[in-house]
């Protein structure tokens, strides 16, 4: 995790509408220097619109954006110390790898020696020195992604914007490139802002994540805090999987009709007595009857190699309780089991938490 740095980008009260559709609704956030920052959310949440505002391809209706104290909105796209890596990579198929990477520097009129040295250095960084004379059509998807990244960072922008950078790759290559992107970001020391709808991608790469929904920022936090301390039901539902119990807030936790009182804690203020308890599958344990909070019947077991997922039907609860345990499990389908969790592991959220 990066050390805390001063904010590089300040976004304050940025709004943008397209007719009756509100794409950004008074969005404010700070992005720190040398940070890997992710904008995460479902399609239509506003993350790509915000990226386009930063790049200069979309003008906000209101609000301000500064980069290192510089008014970014006053600058045209080509004058901003920002580079954008497109989802399609947009490589020139008729040019070699080194020519693709050198293109932007040559357009700026830099001396040939400097262009050659910078291109060679960045190809070493992304591990493509041996592909310098190769054309993009002869490369794998992961290699083309590295060329696009090299072309973006060779200009040494203060901020690199990445729009769904890994979506065109297959699952195995995508996992490898998640680690590669994080390594490269650390090595080149440039602030990265990545737009993605893939929570695993954001959680594996980002230092901090802004979760967005319907043009608004739901929460900005580290991956661990988003998972363990969600502020809203949207975040709890969008980040990872969870078991939820709706009811009324009481001193000991939450009172759920047909189930009883379940323990938990409320890390954020609750606006109403109506609340929802959220507990992650790995935080629920199969226990002895004397320690049980709930009892039910196993209706399904799935083994995923490193862990097992157990679905338990509990009378009075509409959906199965999902329990995750390490390795294989000794319980069988149809067995009666007892469930418990520590109160500090269960988060209670209000309707407007």
C-alpha positions in Angstrom: 0.0 0.0 0.0 1.4 3.4 -0.9 2.2 5.9 1.8 -0.2 8.8 2.2 0.6 11.6 -0.3 -0.8 15.0 -0.8 -3.8 15.2 -3.2 -2.8 15.5 -6.8 -6.3 15.8 -8.2 -9.2 17.6 -6.5 -12.7 17.2 -7.9 -15.3 19.4 -6.3 -19.0 19.4 -6.9 -18.8 18.2 -10.5 -22.1 17.6 -12.2 -23.0 16.6 -15.8 -26.3 15.9 -17.4 -27.3 14.7 -20.8 -30.9 15.9 -21.3 -32.9 14.3 -18.5 -30.1 11.9 -17.6 -27.9 12.9 -14.7 -24.5 11.3 -15.3 -22.7 13.0 -12.5 -24.5 14.4 -9.4 -22.2 16.8 -7.5 -19.2 14.4 -7.4 -16.3 15.3 -5.1 -13.1 13.4 -4.4 -9.4 13.7 -4.0 -6.8 11.5 -5.8 -3.4 11.3 -4.2 0.0 11.6 -5.9 1.5 8.2 -7.0 -1.8 6.4 -6.1 -3.5 3.6 -8.0 -7.1 4.9 -7.8 -10.1 3.0 -9.2 -13.6 4.3 -10.3 -15.8 1.3 -9.8 -19.5 0.8 -10.5 -22.1 -0.7 -12.8 -22.7 0.5 -16.4 -24.3 4.0 -16.3 -23.0 4.9 -12.9 -21.0 7.9 -14.2 -17.4 6.6 -13.9 -16.6 6.9 -17.7 -18.2 10.4 -17.8 -15.9 11.4 -14.9 -12.9 10.0 -16.7 -13.9 12.0 -19.8 -14.1 15.2 -17.7 -10.6 14.6 -16.4 -9.3 13.9 -20.0 -11.0 17.0 -21.4 -13.5 15.2 -23.7 -16.5 16.3 -21.7 -17.2 19.6 -20.1 -19.0 19.5 -16.7 -22.1 21.6 -16.1 -20.7 22.8 -12.8 -17.9 22.1 -10.4 -14.1 22.4 -10.5 -11.2 20.1 -11.2 -7.6 20.9 -10.3 -4.4 19.0 -10.8 -1.5 20.1 -8.7 -3.3 23.3 -8.1 -3.8 23.9 -11.8 -7.3 24.6 -13.1 -7.7 21.6 -15.4 -11.0 22.7 -16.9 -9.3 25.8 -18.4 -7.0 23.6 -20.5 -7.8 21.9 -23.8 -7.2 18.1 -23.8 -3.9 18.3 -25.6 -2.5 20.8 -23.1 -3.3 18.7 -20.0 -0.5 16.7 -18.3 -2.7 13.6 -18.7 -2.7 10.6 -20.9 -5.5 8.2 -21.7 -5.2 4.6 -22.5 -8.2 3.5 -24.5 -10.1 0.3 -24.0 -9.4 -0.7 -27.6 -5.6 0.2 -27.3 -5.9 2.1 -30.6 -2.5 0.9 -31.9 -1.3 1.7 -35.4 -1.3 -1.7 -37.1 1.2 -0.7 -39.8 3.8 0.6 -37.3 6.2 -1.5 -35.3 6.0 -1.6 -31.5 8.8 1.0 -31.1 7.2 3.3 -33.7 3.8 3.1 -31.9 5.5 4.0 -28.6 7.6 6.8 -30.2 4.7 8.4 -32.1 3.6 10.9 -29.4 7.2 12.0 -28.6 7.9 12.5 -32.3 4.7 14.6 -32.7 6.1 16.8 -29.9 9.3 17.3 -32.0 11.7 15.9 -29.4 15.3 15.2 -30.5 15.7 11.7 -32.1 18.3 10.6 -29.5 15.9 11.5 -26.6 13.0 9.7 -28.4 15.2 6.6 -28.9 16.4 6.5 -25.3 13.0 7.0 -23.8 11.3 4.4 -26.0 14.1 1.9 -25.2 13.7 2.5 -21.5 9.9 2.1 -21.4 10.1 -1.0 -23.6 12.5 -2.5 -21.0 10.0 -1.5 -18.2 7.1 -3.3 -19.8 9.2 -6.3 -20.9 8.9 -5.8 -24.7 12.5 -5.0 -25.8 12.6 -8.1 -27.9 9.4 -7.1 -29.7 10.5 -3.6 -30.7 10.4 -4.3 -34.4 7.2 -6.4 -34.3 3.9 -5.2 -35.5 0.9 -5.2 -33.1 -1.0 -7.8 -35.2 1.8 -10.3 -34.4 1.4 -9.9 -30.6 -0.9 -11.5 -28.0 -3.6 -9.5 -26.3 -1.5 -9.1 -23.2 1.5 -7.8 -25.2 -0.7 -5.3 -27.1 -1.9 -4.1 -23.8 1.7 -3.5 -22.7 2.4 -1.6 -25.9 -0.6 0.7 -25.3 0.6 1.2 -21.7 4.2 1.9 -22.9 2.9 4.5 -25.4 0.9 6.2 -22.6 3.7 6.4 -20.0 6.5 7.3 -22.3 5.2 10.8 -22.4 5.6 11.0 -18.6 2.1 12.3 -17.7 1.3 13.3 -14.2 -1.9 11.3 -14.5 -2.7 8.3 -16.5 -6.3 7.4 -17.2 -7.2 3.8 -18.1 -10.7 3.0 -19.4 -11.6 -0.7 -18.8 -7.9 -1.6 -19.7 -8.2 -5.3 -19.2 -11.7 -6.1 -20.5 -10.5 -7.4 -23.9 -8.2 -10.0 -22.3 -9.2 -13.6 -21.3 -9.4 -14.4 -17.7 -6.0 -15.9 -17.2 -4.2 -13.1 -19.0 -6.3 -10.5 -17.2 -5.2 -11.9 -13.8 -1.6 -11.7 -14.9 -2.0 -8.1 -16.2 -3.6 -7.0 -13.0 -0.4 -7.8 -11.2 1.6 -6.3 -14.0 -0.3 -3.0 -14.0 0.2 -2.6 -10.3 3.9 -3.4 -10.6 4.3 -0.9 -13.5 2.4 1.8 -11.7 4.7 1.4 -8.7 7.8 1.4 -10.9 7.1 4.4 -13.1 5.7 6.5 -10.2 2.7 7.9 -12.1 -0.8 8.3 -10.6 -3.1 5.8 -12.3 -6.9 6.2 -12.4 -8.7 3.1 -13.8 -12.3 2.8 -14.7 -13.8 -0.7 -14.3 -17.0 -2.5 -13.5 -15.1 -5.5 -12.3 -14.9 -5.5 -8.5 -12.1 -8.2 -8.4 -10.1 -6.1 -10.8 -10.4 -3.0 -8.6 -9.8 -4.8 -5.4 -6.7 -6.5 -6.6 -5.0 -3.4 -8.1 -6.2 -0.2 -6.4 -4.9 1.6 -3.3 -8.3 3.2 -3.0 -11.6 2.8 -4.8 -14.5 5.2 -5.4 -17.7 3.1 -5.6 -20.2 5.0 -7.8 -23.9 4.5 -8.4 -26.4 6.6 -10.4 -23.9 9.5 -10.7 -23.0 9.7 -7.1 -20.1 8.5 -5.0 -21.2 5.9 -2.5 -17.9 5.4 -0.7 -14.2 6.0 -1.2 -12.0 3.7 0.8 -9.3 1.1 0.6 -10.3 -2.3 -0.7 -10.2 -3.8 2.8 -12.3 -1.1 4.4 -14.9 -1.2 1.5 -15.2 -5.0 2.1 -15.2 -4.9 5.9 -16.8 -1.6 6.6 -19.3 -0.7 3.8 -21.2 2.5 4.4 -24.3 1.7 2.3 -26.2 -1.4 1.2 -25.2 -0.7 -2.4 -21.5 -1.0 -1.5 -22.1 -4.1 0.7 -23.9 -5.7 -2.2 -21.6 -4.6 -5.0 -18.3 -5.5 -3.2 -18.1 -9.2 -2.6 -21.0 -11.5 -1.5 -22.9 -11.2 1.7 -25.7 -12.5 3.8 -28.3 -9.8 4.7 -31.0 -9.7 7.4 -33.6 -6.8 7.4 -35.2 -5.8 10.7 -35.4 -3.3 13.5 -32.3 -1.9 15.3 -32.1 -3.0 19.0 -29.3 -2.7 21.5 -28.0 -6.2 20.9 -28.1 -5.9 17.1 -31.1 -6.3 14.9 -34.5 -7.9 15.5 -35.5 -9.9 12.4 -39.1 -11.1 12.0 -39.4 -14.9 12.1 -35.7 -15.3 13.0 -35.0 -13.4 16.2 -32.3 -11.0 17.5 -29.0 -11.3 15.6 -25.8 -9.6 16.9 -23.9 -6.9 15.0 -22.4 -3.4 15.2 -23.3 -0.2 13.5 -20.0 1.7 12.6 -22.0 4.5 10.9 -24.9 6.6 12.1 -28.4 5.1 11.5 -31.1 7.5 10.3 -34.0 5.1 11.2 -34.7 2.1 13.3 -35.2 0.1 10.1 -31.8 -1.5 9.3 -30.0 -4.4 7.6 -27.4 -6.6 9.1 -24.6 -7.7 6.7 -22.3 -10.6 7.4 -19.8 -12.1 4.9 -19.9 -15.8 4.1 -16.4 -16.5 5.5 -17.3 -14.8 8.8 -20.1 -17.4 9.5 -19.0 -20.5 11.3 -20.6 -23.9 11.7 -20.7 -24.4 15.5 -22.1 -26.4 18.4 -25.8 -26.0 19.2 -25.1 -24.2 22.5 -23.3 -21.4 20.7 -25.7 -21.1 17.7 -27.4 -18.0 16.5 -29.2 -19.8 13.8 -30.0 -23.4 12.8 -30.8 -24.8 9.4 -30.5 -27.5 6.8 -27.7 -27.8 4.2 -29.3 -27.6 0.8 -26.1 -27.3 -1.4 -22.3 -27.6 -1.2 -19.9 -26.4 -3.8 -16.1 -27.0 -3.8 -13.9 -24.4 -5.4 -10.4 -25.9 -4.8 -9.3 -23.7 -1.9 -12.6 -23.3 -0.3 -16.1 -24.8 0.1 -19.4 -22.8 -0.1 -22.3 -24.2 1.9 -25.9 -23.0 1.3 -28.1 -23.4 4.4 -31.9 -23.0 4.5 -33.1 -21.3 7.8 -36.8 -21.2 8.6 -38.1 -17.7 8.5 -35.4 -16.4 6.1 -36.3 -16.1 2.5 -32.9 -16.8 1.0 -30.3 -19.4 1.8 -27.5 -18.5 4.2 -24.1 -18.8 2.4 -21.2 -20.1 4.5 -17.6 -20.2 3.2 -15.0 -22.4 4.8 -11.4 -23.2 3.9 -10.7 -26.5 2.0 -13.2 -29.3 2.0 -16.1 -29.6 4.5 -17.3 -32.6 6.4 -21.0 -31.6 6.3 -23.3 -33.2 3.8 -26.4 -32.1 2.0 -29.5 -32.6 4.1 -27.5 -32.2 7.4 -28.8 -30.1 10.3 -26.2 -27.4 11.1 -25.9 -24.5 13.6 -24.4 -21.2 12.6 -22.8 -18.3 14.5 -20.6 -15.2 14.0 -18.8 -12.6 16.1 -20.8 -9.4 16.6 -17.9 -7.3 15.4 -17.9 -9.2 12.1 -21.5 -8.2 11.3 -22.2 -4.6 10.1 -25.6 -3.0 10.6 -26.5 -0.4 8.0 -29.5 1.9 7.9 -31.5 2.9 4.8 -29.5 6.1 4.5 -26.2 5.0 6.1 
